[in-house]
Amino acid sequence: MKVTDINGKEYTIEPKANLTDADLRNADLRNADLRNADLSGADLRGAKLRSADLRNADLRSADLGNADLSGADLRGAKLRWVNLSGANLKWVSLSQANLSNADLSQADLGGADLEYDNLSEANLTNANLRSAQLTGTSLIDANLSRANLTNTDLTDTNLNGANLSETDLSQANLSGAIWNDETVLPEGFDF
């Protein structure tokens, strides 16, 4: 598959492609096979990655702000320090991905599979996590203030130091969840 960036530079994309620091803003990569690709530091703001296969891809420090990744497969992806603010991640499979220090503020993660992910120190402010699967996920020191956690499965999730202020947890499944004195809970909420 060939893709042209905004500067007219052409890239051939194949599994294990090296696209480090590539400028792929607003690129149409729907259904692309980017398994094991190195996209670290790439600029993918506004890119269309709907249903793309990004299993085990390296997206560390990439900018995916406002990108459409709905239905994409990101299992095992490296997403440390990635910017996914405002991204569409509905029904995305992120199982066992490393999203520590990621910016997911205002991202739509409705129905996403985030089981056993590392979301330590991630920013999930105003994120939509409605019906997301977070079983066994590490949310240590994550910011979930004003996040939508309606019908979200937080079974066995580590919430040590997480900020859940102004978050509605009334319909979230918190069985087995772990928290500590530094966990900031919504006003009036008690485990």
N, C-alpha and C positions, 0 to 999 in steps of 0.2 A: 504494500500500500504506500502511495506517495502522498506527502502532505507539503504544502508550501506555506511558510510563515509570512508574516506581514511585510517582511523585507524582501520577499521574493526568493528566499533561500529554500531549496527543496530538500526534504528528508525522505528517505525510504524507511518505513516502519515495518519491523518484523520482530518476532519474539527475541528478547535480549538486546534490543536496539539501544544505542547510546545516544540519548537526547539530553545530556547534561547541559543545563543553562540555556536550553533552546527557547526561542521566543515563539510560542504557539498560541498567543492570545486570540480568542474567538475562533480557533481552529475547529473544524467539523471532524471529530474522531469517533462518531457514533459507531458502535459495534466493532471498534478496532481491537486487534489482538496485540496487546502491549504487555503480555506476560514477561516477567523478569526484566522489563525495560528499565534503564537508568534514566529517570526524569528528575534527578535531584537538582534543585535550583531552577527548574524550568518555570517559565511564565506561561501559565495556562488559564489566566483570568478570562472568564466568560466562555471557555471552551465547551464544546458539546461532546461529552463522553458518555452519553446515554448507552447503557448495556455494553460498555467496553469491558474487555477482559484485562484487568490490571493485577492479576494474581502475582504476588511476590515482587511487584514493581517497587523500585526505590524512588519515592517521591519526597524524600527529606528536603525540607526548606523550600519546596515548590510553592508557587502561588496559584491556587485554584479558586480564588475569590470569585463568587457568583458563577462558578462553573456548574454545568448540568451533568451530574454523575448518576442520575436515577437509574436503578436497575443494574449498575455496574458491579463487577466482581472484584473486590479489593482484598480478598482473603490473603493474609500473610504479608500485606504491603507494609513497607516502611514509610511511616507518615509523621515522623518526629519533626516538630517545628513547622509543619505545613500550614499554610493559610487556606482554610476552607470557609471563611466567613461568607455568609449569604449563599452558600452552595446548596444545590438541590441534591440531597443524598437519600431521597425516598426509596425505600425497599432495597437499598444497597447492602451487599454482603461484605462486612468488614471483620468477620470473625478472626480472632487471633492477630489482629493488626496492632502495630505500635503507633498510637496517636498521642504520645506524651508531649506536652507543651504545644499541642496543636491549637489553632484558633478556629473554633467551630461556632463562634458567636453568630446568632441569627441564621444558622444553617437549619435546613429542614431534613431531619433524620427520621421522619415518620415511618414506622415499620422496619427500620434498619436492623440488621443483625450485627450487634456489637458484643456478642458473647466472648468472654475471656480476653477482651482487649485491654491494652494499657492506655488509659486516658488520664494518667497522673499529670497534674498541673495543667490540664487542658482548659481552655476557655469555652464554656458552653452557655454563656450568657444569652438569654432570649432564644435559645435553640429549641426547636420542636422535636421532642423525643417521644411523641405520642405513639403508643403501641410498639416501641422499640424493645429489642431483647438485649438486656445488659447483664444477664446471669454471669456471675463470677468475674465481672469487670472491675478493674482497679480505677477508682475515681479519687485517689489520694490527692488532696490539695487542689482538686478541680473546682472551677467556678461554675455552678449550675444555677446562679441566681436568675430568677424569672423564667426558668426553663419550663416547658410544658412536659410533664411526666405522667400525663393521664394514661392509664392502662399500661404503664411501663413495667417490665419485669426486672426488678433490682435484687433478685434472689442471690444471696451470698456475695453481694457487691461490697467492695471496700470503700466506705465513705469517710475514712479518717481525714479530718481537716477540710472536707469539702464544704463549699459555701452553697447552701440550699435556701438562702433567704428569698422570700417572696415567691417560692416555688410551691405549687399545689401537689402535695403527696397523697391526697385523700384516696385516690384510686390506684396508687402504685403498689406493687407487690414487694414488700421489704423483708420478707421472711429470710432470716439468716444474715441480714445486712450487718455490716460491721461499722461502727462509728466511734469517735472518741470525744473528749472534752473540747477539742478544737473544731468539731463539726458544727457549722452554723445552720440551725434548723429554722424553718418558717415560724413566725410568731404563733404561739399557742399549740404547736405540734409537739407530740411526745411519742417516741418509739414505744 
